[in-house]
């Protein structure tokens, strides 16, 4: 019930499909003040140790005949990209419940005013991050790329199909869910010299002042604006920041303090998230474990039972086989050399006599 009482008051953001990346953020009342107070702790907090698992439940809205603009593999590949970005914040997003296929013609093109309450009532898993993917998403009849809530709202993100595989929209929406504002925040009040960075903009001082980049980033990912701040200094925004309005394909980075906010938000607002089911067959078996994750140059694959004619297959985010190793019969584990693999998301499959025992996602991050 608490979800519906906060839907209007805490709705956090919308991302326009029509424009390049126009998003209108309505920050929850008092959240900016809360973030200002938290930043001192964020700046002194060290992110260390293993990865924290954030459980997710994928809901794919399809036509009644099962047709969809997206496949489950499309979504899982995008989630791999999210995990690559969020590894430095100490988080990894894992499916802990089998993906739900919602075959309803009326919801295939999602409209918040008619569909949101129904989905959050009948197709919502408590205490996990629910990710809803539709053909199109409209917020009060305005087409958007997606939207989510800051802490205090529903554990949910809605993503439009034509934005779901662009490499940054899902990461962007989850960024809001994990406490990050847009980099322009209250600009143009933030000054280029950074002197008021702790009280204006996104309140994070290692993100440069940002005048809002919608329509001001070219295909070479160069800022083309000419705006100046109140001191007549030219803006030099970071067009690569995932929380900006830059061109979507240009958004590939978070800053150290943004990672700190994400981690701090988990420990102060999201520790109730827990995996309550193991409905994903390949990803939740207990036969094989891989670590470390993220990996650098080596990945250890641990077998809980001996096998015969076993091999390890590594696939990249496009599904291409990039590494194959045979495993000696009966050994308990094997170290796989990853030194020739580029940074990114991968899937490790262990196959025994042509049968997949398990498939584990991991990230290479150096």
N, C-alpha and C positions, 0 to 999 in steps of 0.2 A: 504493500500500500504506500510506503514512503516514496516509492519511485514516482507514482502519479502525482503526489502532492508537490513534488519538486520539478516536474517537467517544464512548467512555464518559467518558474523563477530562476532555474539554474541552467537552462539551455545555453550551451557554451559557444557554439560556432556553426557557421555554414560556409561551404566552399563552393563557389560558383562554377558550373560547367560552361556557362555561356561565355564568360570572360576568361582571360588567360588563367587567372588563379584567384579571382576576387573572393575573399572570405569576409564575412561580417561577424566579428566576435562580440558577444554580449557576455562580458565577464561576470560571474556571480557576485552579488553584493558582498563587499568586504574581502574578496579574494586577493585583490591587489595589495591591500594592507597586510594580509596574512603572508603573502609572498615576500614583501619587504622585510617583515620580521624574521622570516625563515632564512633569508639570504646569508646572514652572518654565520648561521650553523652550516649552511650548505658549503660555504667557502672553506670551512675548517674540517669538513668531513672527508675522509679518505675512502674511496671505493676499493674494496679488497675482497679476497676470498673467492669462492666459487659463484657460479651463476644462480640467481634466484629464479625459480620457475614461476611464470605467470600463466595460469591456465586460461585457455580460450575455448569457446564453442562457436564454430562456424555455422551460419544459417544461410543457405543459398536459396533465394527466391527465384522460382522457375515458372514457366507456363504450365498449364494443367497437363500438357502432353510430355512434360519433362524437358522441353527445349530451354536453353539458356544461352545468354551471350558469354557466360563464363563457365569454366569447368572447375571442379574441385582442385585439380592440379594447378590451374592458374592461380587460385587463391593461396594454395600451399607454397607455391613458388614466391609469391609476394610476401608471404609471412616469413620465408627464409631471408628475404631482403630486409625486412623489419628486424629480424634477429641479428643480422650483420650490423645494423646501425645501433642497436640497443645493447650490444655486448659490452661496450665500454661503460655503460651505466650499471652493469652487473645484473641485467635482466635477460631472460630468454622466454619467449612466448611459445607455449606448447599446447597442441590440441590434447585435451584430456577426455573429451567426449566425442563420439562419432559425429561427423558433420550431419546436419539436418537439411534435407531437401524439402522445401515448402512449395508444393506445386499448386499455386493459386493464380489464375489469370488476373484477378483483380489486384494482386499485390506485386505482380511482376514489374510493373512501373509503380514504384512506391510513392505514396503521398502521406506525409506525416499526420495530417489532420484526421485521416480516416484509418490509417494502418498502424500507426505507432503504438497506440494503446493496446490494440489487439495482439501485436507481436510481443510486446513487453509483458502481456498477461499469459498468453497461450504458448509462446515459443521463446521462453526466457529461462535461462538456467541461473539460479542464484550463486553468488560468490565466485563467479568466473567472468571474464570479459567476453561478452556476446558480440560477435561480429556478423552483421547482416549485410548481405550483398544482393542488390537488386539490379534489374536492367537499367533503370533510371531512378534517381532519388529526387524528390521535391519536398521542400520544407515550406509548408503553408503555400503551396502551389508555385513556389519559386524553384526552378531547377538548380540543384547543387551537386557538387562532387561527393560530399559526405558531411556528416556532423557527428559530434560526440559530446560528452559532458565532462566538466571538471570534477574533482572530488566533491562528493555530496549528491551527485546525480546518479542516474542509472548506470550500471556497468555495461555500456553498450556503445557501439559505433555503427553508423549506417554508411555504406559506401556504394556509389553508383558504378555500374559495370564498366562504363567507358573511362573511368578514372582508377579502376581497381588494380590495373597492371602497369601503371606508369612509373613505378619505382619509388614514389614519394608520398602519394596521398594517404595511404594507409598508415605509414610511419608518422605523417603529419597529424592525423586525427588521433592516433594513440598518444602522440606528444601532448595534446591537450588533455587527454584522459589522465596522463601522468603529470599534469600540473604546469605545462609550459604555455605561455601566451605567444601570440604572434610577435615576431621580432620588431615590427613597427609599433606595437602596443599603442601608446598615446602620442606617437609622433604626429606632427612635426615638433613637439615640445622637447624631445630629447636632443641634446646638443652634440655636434660632431666631436667636440673635444672630450666628451665623456664626463664632463663635470657634474652632470645631474643624472647619470646613468642609473643610480640606485633608486630614483624616485620617478623616472619617466620611461617611456618606451616599454620594453618588456621586463624592466627592472633587473636585468642581468647584464653585468658590466663588461663581459667579454664578447657580447654581440654588438657590432657597431650600430650607431644611430641609423635608422631605416625610415625613409619617407613613405613607405608602402610601394612595392615594386611591381604591382599589377600593370602589365603592358609596357614596362620599362626595362625589360631584359631581352636582348636579341638572341637569335639562334646560336650565336657563338658564346652564349652565357656571359655577355658583357652588359653592364648597367649603362643605359642610354639617357638617364634623366639628368636634369640640370638644376634641380631644386637646391636651395640653400637653407641653412638653419637660421635661427634668430640672430646669430652672430655673423651672418653672411659667409659662412663656411660651406663649401660644397660637400654634399653627402657622398660617402664612400661605403655603401652598404655591402653586406656579404650576400652575394647572389646564390651561394651554394647552401645557405642554411635551410634546413628542412622546415623550419617554422616560419619562413618568409613567404611572401607572395610572388617569389621568383618563378620563372618558367619551370614547370614541374620536372623536366629532365635535368635541370641544372641543380636541383636540390639534393645534396648528397652528404651533408655534414651536420653534426651537432657540435657545440663548443664544450669545453670541460665543465663550465658552470651549468650549462644545460643538462649535461650528464648528472651533475650533482643534484639538480632539482628533481630529475626523474627518480634517482635513487632515494632521495630524501622523501619524496612523495610516496613511494612504495612503503617505506618503513613507518611513515606517520599516517597514511591514509588508506593503504591497500593491503595490509597484512592479513585481512580476512579472506583474501582470494585463496582458494584451495581447490585442488582437483578432487572431485567426489566420485569420479567414474573412470574406468579404463576402457572406453568403448572403441578406441582406435586400434585395430588389430595389429597392424605392423609397428606402430610407433609406441605401443605400451606393452610389448612382450617383455619377459624377464630373462630371455635366453642370452641376450648379448647387451653389453654396455660399451659405450665409446667415451673416451675422455683423453685430454682435457677438452672442454668446449667453452669458449673458442680455443681452437688449436693454432699452433704456429707452424712448426716444421714436422711435427710427428703427431700421430694419432694412435693411441693404444686401443685395441679392440679386445675386449675380455669376453671369453666364452664361458658360460655357466655349466656347459656339458660338452664332452668330447664329441668330435664329429669326424666324418669320413668324406673325402673328395670335396672339401669345403673351399670356398673362395670368397674374397672380399672385392666388392665392386663399388667404386666411387663415381657418383654422377654429379654434374654441375647443375646449376639452377635451370638450365634449358632442357635437362633430361639426357644430356650427352654423356656417355661413358668416358671418363677421363683417366681412370686408373683401375687396374685389375691385378690382384695378387692371389696366388694359390696359398693355401694354408696347410701345413703339415698335419697329418692325421694325429688326433689325440692331444694336440697342444692346448693349453688353457688360455693363451692370449697371443696376440701378434701386434707388433709395432709397424705402422704403415708410414712410409716416408712421404710427406706432403710438400717437400721443398720446391717442387716444380709447379705446384698449383698456385694460382693467383688468389689474392684475398677474395672472399665471397662465401656464399652459402652452398653447401653440398649435402648430398644424401649418401650415407654408407649402407650398402646392402650386404648382408651375409647370406650366401647361397650354399646349400648343402644338397648334393645330388639333384640339382635343378629345382630345388624348392627353396623359396625365400624364407629364411628363419625370422629375420627381423630387418627393419630399415630404420636407421636413426639419422636425424638431421644434425648437422654440425656446421660451424662457421670457422673459416680460416681468417684470422686477423693478426697481422704482424705490426 
